[in-house]
Amino acid sequence: MSVNVIFGSDAGATRGVASRIAKRVQGKAIDIATATKADFENCSLLILGSPTYGAGDLQTDWELGGLDKLGAANLAGKKVALFGTGDQVSYPDSFVDAMGLLYDQVVAKGAVVVGFTDTAGYDYTASKAERDGRFVGLALDEDGESSKTEKRITAWISQLL
């Protein structure tokens, strides 16, 4: 199985998570700033990730061209998984919202989203990434719960593969 992990990151936490995931699935971690249309299309599993900024915004590189690249890609029937990093304490009403924004984009393109996760064990008040009581992907809080990240990544990857 070929896996591309496309991510946006400024401070480095999401880059670190993307690298860990890519290594575990023997895939490639690709920064959205340098990603091409082919990077979205030429893999059997596409994993997308973004931190959530402020009141629920996507990472800057996703906003400045990344969404256009995603929009140009043919994702019909493509297996896509999502992950997001956020801060439950400082932003409890927009926790991992960026992951929800990416979910809406890929679903509109006809992708098949895999890797939904349970919301139990998180402490937030609202999230655009929550649908029908579950997260649309892997939600991580590298600010307040980094000790839980490895266990969450392991469980999520076993579900994907």
Contact map, one row per residue, 1 for C-alpha under 8 A:
11100000000000000000000000000000000000000011100000000000000000000000000000000000000000000000000000000000000000000000000000000000000000000000000000000000000000000
11110000000000000000000001100000000000000011100000000000000000000000000000000000000000000000000000000000000000000000000000000000000000000000000000000000000000000
11111000000000000000010011110000000000000011111000000000000000000000000000000000000000000000000000000000000000000000000000000000000000000000000000000000000000000
01111100000000000000010000111100000000110010111000000000000000000000000000000000000000000000000000000000000000000000000000000000000000000000000000000000000000000
00111110000000000100110000111100000000000000011110000000000000000000000000000000000000000000000000000000000000000000000000000000000000000000000000000000000000000
00011111000000000100000000001111001000010000011110000000000000000000000000000000000000000000000000000000000000000000000000000000000000000000000000000000000000000
00001111100001100100000000001111000000000000000111000000000000000000000000000000000000000000000000000000000000000000000000000000000000000000000000000000000000000
00000111110001100000000000000011100000000000000011100000001111000000000000000000000000000000000000000000000000000000000000000000000000000000000000000000000000000
00000011111111100000000000000010000000000000000001100000001010000000000000000000000000000000000000000000000000000000000000000000000000000000000000000000000000000
00000001111100000000000000000000000000000000000000000000001100000000000000000000000000000000000000000000000000000000000000000000000000000000000000000000000000000
00000000111111000000000000000000000000000000000000000000000000000000000000000000000000000000000000000000000000000000000000000000000000000000000000000000000000000
00000000111111110000000000000000000000000000000000000000000000000000000000000000000000000000000000000000000000000000000000000000000000000000000000000000000000000
00000000101111111000000000000000000000000000000000000000000000000000000000000000000010000000000000000000000000000000000000000000000000000000010000000000000000000
00000011101111111100000000000000000000000000000011100000000000000000000000000000000110000000000000000000000000000000000000000000000000000000000000000000000000000
00000011100111111110000000000010000000000000000000000000000000000000000000000000000000000000000000000000000000000000000000000000000000000000000000000000000000000
00000000000111111111000000000000000000000000000000000000000000000000000000000000000000000000000000000000000000000000000000000000000000000000000000000000000000000
00000000000011111111100000000000000000000000000000000000000000000000000000000000000000000000000000000000000000000000000000000000000000000000000000000000000000000
00001110000001111111110000001000000000000000000010000000000000000000000000000000000000000000000000000000000000000000000000000000000000000000000000000000000000000
00000000000000111111111000001000000000000000000000000000000000000000000000000000000000000000000000000000000000000000000000000000000000000000000000000000000000000
00000000000000011111111100000000000000000000000000000000000000000000000000000000000000000000000000000000000000000000000000000000000000000000000000000000000000000
00001000000000001111111110000000000000000000000000000000000000000000000000000000000000000000000000000000000000000000000000000000000000000000000000000000100010000
00111000000000000111111111111000000000000000000000000000000000000000000000000000000000000000000000000000000000000000000000000000000000000000000000000000000000000
00000000000000000011111111110000000000000000000000000000000000000000000000000000000000000000000000000000000000000000000000000000000000000000000000000000000000000
00000000000000000001111111100000000000000000000000000000000000000000000000000000000000000000000000000000000000000000000000000000000000000000000000000000000010000
00100000000000000000111111100000000000000000000000000000000000000000000000000000000000000000000000000000000000000000000000000000000000000000000000000000000010000
01100000000000000000011111110000000000000000000000000000000000000000000000000000000000000000000000000000000000000000000000000000000000000000000000000000000000000
01111000000000000000011111111000000000000000000000000000000000000000000000000000000000000000000000000000000000000000000000000000000000000000000000000000000000000
00111000000000000000011001111100000000000000000000000000000000000000000000000000000000000000000000000000000000000000000000000000000000000000000000000000000000000
00011110000000000110010000111110000000000000000000000000000000000000000000000000000000000000000000000000000000000000000000000000000000000000000000000000000000000
00011110000000000000000000011111011000000000000000000000000000000000000000000000000000000000000000000000000000000000000000000000000000000000000000000000000000000
00000111100000100000000000001111111000000000000000000000000000000000000000000000000000000000000000000000000000000000000000000000000000000000000000000000000000000
00000111000000000000000000000111111000000000000000000000000011000100000000000000000000000000000000000000000000000000000000000000000000000000000000000000000000000
00000001000000000000000000000011111000000000000000000000000011001100000000000000000000000000000000000000000000000000000000000000000000000000000000000000000000000
00000000000000000000000000000111111100000000000000000000000000000000000000000000000000000000000000000000000000000000000000000000000000000000000000000000000000000
00000100000000000000000000000111111110110000000000000000000000000000100000000000000000000000000000000000000000000000000000000000000000000000000000000000000000000
00000000000000000000000000000000011111110000000000000000000000000000100000000000000000000000000000000000000000000000000000000000000000000000000000000000000000000
00000000000000000000000000000000001111111000000000000000000000000000110110000000000000000000000000000000000000000000000000000000000000000000000000000000000000000
00000000000000000000000000000000000111111100000000000000000000000000000010000000000000000000000000000000000000000000000000000000000000000000000000000000000000000
00010000000000000000000000000000001111111110000000000000000000000000000000000000000000000000000000000000000000000000000000000000000000000000000000000000000000000
00010100000000000000000000000000001111111110010000000000000000000000010011100000000000000000000000000000000000000000000000000000000000000000000000000000000000000
00000000000000000000000000000000000011111110010000000000000000000000000011100100000000000000000000000000000000000000000000000000000000000000000000000000000000000
00000000000000000000000000000000000001111111000000000000000000000000000000000000000000000000000000000000000000000000000000000000000000000000000000000000000000000
11110000000000000000000000000000000000111111110000000000000000000000000000000000000000000000000000000000000000000000000000000000000000000000000000000000000000000
11100000000000000000000000000000000000000111110000000000000000000000000000000110000000000000000000000000000000000000000000000000000000000000000000000000000000000
11110000000000000000000000000000000000000011111000000000000000000000000000000111100000000000000000000000000000000000000000000000000000000000000000000000000000000
00111100000000000000000000000000000000011011111100000000000000000000000000000111100000000000000000000000000000000000000000000000000000000000000000000000000000000
00111100000000000000000000000000000000000000111110000000000000000000000000000001111000000000000000000000000000000000000000000000000000000000000000000000000000000
00001110000000000000000000000000000000000000011111000000000000000000000000000001111000000000000000000100000000000000000000000000000000000000000000000000000000000
00001111000001000100000000000000000000000000001111100000000000000000000000000000011110000000000000100000000000000000000000000000000000000000000000000000000000000
00000011100001000000000000000000000000000000000111110000011001000000000000000000001110000000000001100000000000000000000000000000000000000000000000000000000000000
00000001100001000000000000000000000000000000000011111000011000000000000000000000000111000000000101100000000000000000000000000000000000000000000000000000000000000
00000000000000000000000000000000000000000000000001111111111000000000000000000000000111000000011111100000000000000000000000000000000000000000000000000000000000000
00000000000000000000000000000000000000000000000000111111111000000000000000000000000001000000000001000000000000000000000000000000000000000000000000000000000000000
00000000000000000000000000000000000000000000000000011111100000000000000000000000000000000010000000000000000000000000000000000000000000000000000000000000000000000
00000000000000000000000000000000000000000000000000011111100000000000000000000000000000000010110000000000000000000000000000000000000000000000000000000000000000000
00000000000000000000000000000000000000000000000000011111110000000000000000000000000000000000011111000000000000000000000000000000000000000000000000000000000000000
00000000000000000000000000000000000000000000000000011111111000000000000000000000000000000000000011000000000000000000000000000000000000000000000000000000000000000
00000000000000000000000000000000000000000000000001111001111101100000000000000000000000000000000011001000000000000000000000000000000000000000000000000000000000000
00000001110000000000000000000000000000000000000001111000111111100000000000000000000000000000000001000000000000000000000000000000000000000000000000000000000000000
00000001010000000000000000000000000000000000000000000000011111110000000000000000000000000000000000000000000000000000000000000000000000000000000000000000000000000
00000001100000000000000000000001100000000000000000000000001111111100000000000000000000000000000000000000000000000000000000000000000000000000000000000000000000000
00000001000000000000000000000001100000000000000001000000011111111110000000000000000000000000000000000000000000000000000000000000000000000000000000000000000000000
00000000000000000000000000000000000000000000000000000000011111111110000000000000000000000000000000000000000000000000000000000000000000000000000000000000000000000
00000000000000000000000000000000000000000000000000000000000111111110000000000000000000000000000000000000000000000000000000000000000000000000000000000000000000000
00000000000000000000000000000000100000000000000000000000000011111111100000000000000000000000000000000000000000000000000000000000000000000000000000000000000000000
00000000000000000000000000000001100000000000000000000000000011111111110000000000000000000000000000000000000000000000000000000000000000000000000000000000000000000
00000000000000000000000000000000000000000000000000000000000001111111111000000000000000000000000000000000000000000000000000000000000000000000000000000000000000000
00000000000000000000000000000000000000000000000000000000000000001111111100000000000000000000000000000000000000000000000000000000000000000000000000000000000000000
00000000000000000000000000000000001110000000000000000000000000001111111110000000000000000000000000000000000000000000000000000000000000000000000000000000000000000
00000000000000000000000000000000000010010000000000000000000000000111111110000000000000000000000000000000010000000000000000000000000000000000000000000000000000000
00000000000000000000000000000000000000000000000000000000000000000011111111000000000000000000000000000000100010000000000000000000000000000000000000000000000000000
00000000000000000000000000000000000010000000000000000000000000000001111111000000000000000000000000000000000000000000000000000000000000000000000000000000000000000
00000000000000000000000000000000000011011000000000000000000000000000111111100000000000000000000000000000000000000000000000000000000000000000000000000000000000000
00000000000000000000000000000000000000011000000000000000000000000000001111110000000000000000000000000000000010000000000000000000000000000000000000000000000000000
00000000000000000000000000000000000000011000000000000000000000000000000011111100000000000000000000000000010011100000000000000000000000000000000000000000000000000
00000000000000000000000000000000000000000000000000000000000000000000000001111100000000000000000000000000000011110000000000000000000000000000000000000000000000000
00000000000000000000000000000000000000000000000000000000000000000000000000111110000000000000000000000000000001110000000000000000000000000000000000000000000000000
00000000000000000000000000000000000000001001110000000000000000000000000000111111000000000000000000000000000001110000000000000000000000000000000000000000000000000
00000000000000000000000000000000000000000001110000000000000000000000000000001111100000000000000000000000000000111100000000000000000000000000000000000000000000000
00000000000000000000000000000000000000000000111100000000000000000000000000000111110000000000000000000000010000111100000000000000000000000000000000000000000000000
00000000000000000000000000000000000000000000111100000000000000000000000000000011111000000000000000000000000000001110000000000000000000001000000000000000000000010
00000000000000000000000000000000000000000000001110000000000000000000000000000001111100000000000000100110000000001110000000000000000000011100000000000000000000000
00000000000000000000000000000000000000000000001111000000000000000000000000000000111110000000000000100000000000000000000000000000000000001111000000000000000000000
00000000000001000000000000000000000000000000000011110000000000000000000000000000011111000000000101100000000000000000000000000000000000001111000000000000000000000
00000000000011000000000000000000000000000000000011110000000000000000000000000000001111100000000100000000000000000000000000000000000000000011110000000000000000000
00000000000000000000000000000000000000000000000000111000000000000000000000000000000111110010001100000000000000000000000000000000000000000011111000000000000000000
00000000000000000000000000000000000000000000000000000000000000000000000000000000000011111111001100000000000000000000000000000000000000000000111100000000000000000
00000000000000000000000000000000000000000000000000000000000000000000000000000000000001111111001000000000000000000000000001110000000000000000100100000000000000000
00000000000000000000000000000000000000000000000000000000000000000000000000000000000000111111000000000000000000000000000000110000000000000000000100000000000000000
00000000000000000000000000000000000000000000000000000000000000000000000000000000000000111111000000000000000000000000000000000000000000000000000000000000000000000
00000000000000000000000000000000000000000000000000000110000000000000000000000000000001111111111000000000000000000000000000010000000000000000000000000000000000000
00000000000000000000000000000000000000000000000000000000000000000000000000000000000000111111111000000000000000000000000000111100000000000000000000000000000000000
00000000000000000000000000000000000000000000000000000010000000000000000000000000000000000011111000000000000000000000000000011110000000000000000000000000000000000
00000000000000000000000000000000000000000000000000010011000000000000000000000000000000000011111110000000000000000000000000001111000000000000000000000000000000000
00000000000000000000000000000000000000000000000000010001000000000000000000000000000001110011111110000000000000000000000000010111100000000000000000000000000000000
00000000000000000000000000000000000000000000000000110001000000000000000000000000000111100000011111110000000000000000000000000011100000000011000000000000000000000
00000000000000000000000000000000000000000000000000010001110000000000000000000000000000000000011111111000000000000000000000000011100000000000000000000000000000000
00000000000000000000000000000000000000000000000001111001111000000000000000000000000100000000000111111100000000000000000000000001100000000000000000000000000000000
00000000000000000000000000000000000000000000000011110000000000000000000000000000011100000000000111111110000000000000000000000001100000011000000000000000000000000
00000000000000000000000000000000000000000000000000000000000000000000000000000000000000000000000111111111000000000000000000000011110000010000000000000000000000000
00000000000000000000000000000000000000000000000000000000010000000000000000000000000000000000000011111111100000000000000000000001100000000000000000000000000000000
00000000000000000000000000000000000000000000000100000000000000000000000000000000010000000000000001111111110000000000000000000000000000000000000000000000000000000
00000000000000000000000000000000000000000000000000000000000000000000000000000000010000000000000000111111111000001000000000000000100000010000000000000000000000000
00000000000000000000000000000000000000000000000000000000000000000000000000000000000000000000000000011111111100000000000000000000000000000000000000000000000000000
00000000000000000000000000000000000000000000000000000000000000000000001000000000000000000000000000001111111110000000000000000000000000000000000000000000000000000
00000000000000000000000000000000000000000000000000000000000000000000010000100001000000000000000000000111111111101000000000000000000000000000000000000000000000000
00000000000000000000000000000000000000000000000000000000000000000000000000000000000000000000000000000011111111111000000000000000000000000000000000000000000000000
00000000000000000000000000000000000000000000000000000000000000000000000000000000000000000000000000000001111111100000000000000000000000000000000000000000000000000
00000000000000000000000000000000000000000000000000000000000000000000001001110000000000000000000000000000111111100000000000000000000000000000000000000000000000000
00000000000000000000000000000000000000000000000000000000000000000000000000111100000000000000000000000000011111110000000000000000000000000000000000000000000000000
00000000000000000000000000000000000000000000000000000000000000000000000000111111000000000000000000000000011111111000000000000000000000000000000000000000000000000
00000000000000000000000000000000000000000000000000000000000000000000000000011111000000000000000000000000001001111100000000000000000000000000000000000000000000000
00000000000000000000000000000000000000000000000000000000000000000000000000000011110000000000000000000010011000111111000000000000000000010000000000000000000000000
00000000000000000000000000000000000000000000000000000000000000000000000000000011110000000000000000000000000000011111000000000000000000011000000000000000000000010
00000000000000000000000000000000000000000000000000000000000000000000000000000000110000000000000000000000000000001111100000000000000000011100000000000000000100110
00000000000000000000000000000000000000000000000000000000000000000000000000000000000000000000000000000000000000001111110000000000000001111100000000000000000000000
00000000000000000000000000000000000000000000000000000000000000000000000000000000000000000000000000000000000000000011111000000000000001111110000000000000000100000
00000000000000000000000000000000000000000000000000000000000000000000000000000000000000000000000000000000000000000001111100000000000011100000000000000000000000000
00000000000000000000000000000000000000000000000000000000000000000000000000000000000000000000000000000000000000000000111111000000010011100000000000000000000000000
00000000000000000000000000000000000000000000000000000000000000000000000000000000000000000000000000000000000000000000011111000000000000000000000000000000000000000
00000000000000000000000000000000000000000000000000000000000000000000000000000000000000000000000000000000000000000000001111100000000000000000000000000000000000000
00000000000000000000000000000000000000000000000000000000000000000000000000000000000000010000000000000000000000000000001111110000000000000000000000000000000000000
00000000000000000000000000000000000000000000000000000000000000000000000000000000000000011001000000000000000000000000000011111000000000000000000000000000000000000
00000000000000000000000000000000000000000000000000000000000000000000000000000000000000011011101000000000000000000000000001111110000000000000000000000000000000000
00000000000000000000000000000000000000000000000000000000000000000000000000000000000000000001110000000000000000000000000000111110000000000000000000000000000000000
00000000000000000000000000000000000000000000000000000000000000000000000000000000000000000001111000000000000000000000000000011111010000000000000000000000000000000
00000000000000000000000000000000000000000000000000000000000000000000000000000000000000000000111110010000000000000000000000011111110000000000000000000000000000000
00000000000000000000000000000000000000000000000000000000000000000000000000000000000000000000011111111000000000000000000000000111111000000000000000000000000000000
00000000000000000000000000000000000000000000000000000000000000000000000000000000000000000000001111111010000000000000000000000011111000111000000000000000000000000
00000000000000000000000000000000000000000000000000000000000000000000000000000000000000000000000000010000000000000000001000000111111111110000000000000000000000000
00000000000000000000000000000000000000000000000000000000000000000000000000000000000000000000000000000000000000000000000000000001111111110000000000000000000000000
00000000000000000000000000000000000000000000000000000000000000000000000000000000000000000000000000000000000000000000000000000000011111000000000000000000000000000
00000000000000000000000000000000000000000000000000000000000000000000000000000000000000000000000000000000000000000000011000000000011111100000000000000000000000000
00000000000000000000000000000000000000000000000000000000000000000000000000000000000000000000000000000000000000000001111000000000011111110000000000000000000000000
00000000000000000000000000000000000000000000000000000000000000000000000000000000000000000000000000000000000000000001111000000000111011111110000000000000000000000
00000000000000000000000000000000000000000000000000000000000000000000000000000000010000000000000000110010000000001111100000000000111001111100000000000000000000000
00000000000000000000000000000000000000000000000000000000000000000000000000000000111100000000000000100000000000000111100000000000100000111110000000000000000000000
00000000000000000000000000000000000000000000000000000000000000000000000000000000011100000000000000000000000000000011100000000000000000111111000000000001100100000
00000000000000000000000000000000000000000000000000000000000000000000000000000000001111000000000100000000000000000000100000000000000000101111100000000000000000000
00000000000000000000000000000000000000000000000000000000000000000000000000000000001111000000000100000000000000000000000000000000000000000111110011001001000000000
00000000000000000000000000000000000000000000000000000000000000000000000000000000000011110000000000000000000000000000000000000000000000000011111111001000000000000
00000000000010000000000000000000000000000000000000000000000000000000000000000000000011100000000000000000000000000000000000000000000000000001111111001000000000000
00000000000000000000000000000000000000000000000000000000000000000000000000000000000001100000000000000000000000000000000000000000000000000000111111000000000000000
00000000000000000000000000000000000000000000000000000000000000000000000000000000000000111000000000000000000000000000000000000000000000000000111111000000000000000
00000000000000000000000000000000000000000000000000000000000000000000000000000000000000000000000000000000000000000000000000000000000000000001111111111000000000000
00000000000000000000000000000000000000000000000000000000000000000000000000000000000000000000000000000000000000000000000000000000000000000001111111111000000000000
00000000000000000000000000000000000000000000000000000000000000000000000000000000000000000000000000000000000000000000000000000000000000000000000011111100000000000
00000000000000000000000000000000000000000000000000000000000000000000000000000000000000000000000000000000000000000000000000000000000000000000000011111111000000000
00000000000000000000000000000000000000000000000000000000000000000000000000000000000000000000000000000000000000000000000000000000000000000001110011111111100000000
00000000000000000000000000000000000000000000000000000000000000000000000000000000000000000000000000000000000000000000000000000000000000000000000000111111110000000
00000000000000000000000000000000000000000000000000000000000000000000000000000000000000000000000000000000000000000000000000000000000000000000000000011111111000000
00000000000000000000000000000000000000000000000000000000000000000000000000000000000000000000000000000000000000000000000000000000000000000101000000011111111100000
00000000000000000000100000000000000000000000000000000000000000000000000000000000000000000000000000000000000000000000000000000000000000000100000000001111111110000
00000000000000000000000000000000000000000000000000000000000000000000000000000000000000000000000000000000000000000000000000000000000000000000000000000111111111000
00000000000000000000000000000000000000000000000000000000000000000000000000000000000000000000000000000000000000000000000000000000000000000000000000000011111111100
00000000000000000000000000000000000000000000000000000000000000000000000000000000000000000000000000000000000000000010100000000000000000000100000000000001111111110
00000000000000000000100110000000000000000000000000000000000000000000000000000000000000000000000000000000000000000000000000000000000000000000000000000000111111111
00000000000000000000000000000000000000000000000000000000000000000000000000000000000000000000000000000000000000000000000000000000000000000000000000000000011111111
00000000000000000000000000000000000000000000000000000000000000000000000000000000000000000000000000000000000000000010000000000000000000000000000000000000001111111
00000000000000000000000000000000000000000000000000000000000000000000000000000000100000000000000000000000000000000110000000000000000000000000000000000000000111111
00000000000000000000000000000000000000000000000000000000000000000000000000000000000000000000000000000000000000000000000000000000000000000000000000000000000011111
